[in-house]
Amino acid sequence: MRVIVNQTEYEIPASSKVSDVLSLLNAKLPYAVAVNLNFVPKIEHAHHLLQENDQIEIIAPVTGG
């Protein structure tokens, strides 16, 4: 199935979860995740099923002044 992650298209297996995409991309903590502009808490990453054409944003915190 097709999903968009940080504006890049990926083909992933059906029934993939947020945690599967994070593993695929080798995401490094800390980060926050939103699916279709809705925040997904860390405790939900392993349970949140993705759908065809979902738009996922993996957002790293910005530090500095």
C-alpha positions as CSV (number, residue, x, y, z in Angstrom):
1,M,0.0,0.0,0.0
2,R,1.1,3.6,-0.6
3,V,1.8,6.1,2.2
4,I,3.5,9.4,2.2
5,V,6.2,10.0,4.9
6,N,7.6,13.5,5.2
7,Q,6.5,14.2,1.6
8,T,8.2,11.1,0.2
9,E,6.1,8.2,-1.2
10,Y,6.7,4.6,0.2
11,E,5.2,1.3,-0.6
12,I,4.6,-0.7,2.5
13,P,2.8,-4.0,3.3
14,A,-0.9,-3.9,4.0
15,S,-1.8,-3.9,7.7
16,S,1.4,-1.9,8.5
17,K,1.5,0.1,11.7
18,V,3.2,3.4,12.6
19,S,6.0,1.4,14.4
20,D,6.6,-0.6,11.1
21,V,7.3,2.7,9.2
22,L,9.5,4.0,12.0
23,S,11.5,0.8,11.8
24,L,11.7,0.9,8.0
25,L,13.1,4.4,8.1
26,N,15.4,3.6,11.1
27,A,14.0,6.7,12.9
28,K,16.1,7.9,15.8
29,L,14.5,9.3,19.0
30,P,13.4,11.9,19.9
31,Y,10.6,12.4,17.5
32,A,6.8,12.9,17.3
33,V,4.5,11.3,14.8
34,A,1.4,12.6,13.1
35,V,-0.9,10.7,10.7
36,N,-3.1,12.9,8.6
37,L,-2.3,15.8,10.8
38,N,-3.4,14.0,14.0
39,F,-0.8,13.4,16.7
40,V,-0.2,9.7,17.4
41,P,1.2,9.1,21.0
42,K,4.2,6.8,21.3
43,I,2.2,4.2,23.2
44,E,-0.1,3.9,20.1
45,H,2.7,3.5,17.5
46,A,2.6,-0.3,17.7
47,H,-1.2,-0.4,17.4
48,H,-2.1,2.4,14.9
49,L,-3.0,0.8,11.6
50,L,-2.1,2.7,8.5
51,Q,-4.4,3.1,5.5
52,E,-3.7,3.6,1.8
53,N,-2.6,7.2,1.1
54,D,-2.1,8.1,4.8
55,Q,0.2,11.1,5.2
56,I,2.7,10.6,8.0
57,E,5.0,13.2,9.5
58,I,7.9,12.3,11.7
59,I,9.0,15.4,13.4
60,A,12.2,15.9,15.3
61,P,12.4,18.6,18.0
62,V,14.3,21.8,17.2
63,T,16.6,23.3,19.8
64,G,18.6,26.5,20.0
65,G,17.9,30.1,20.3
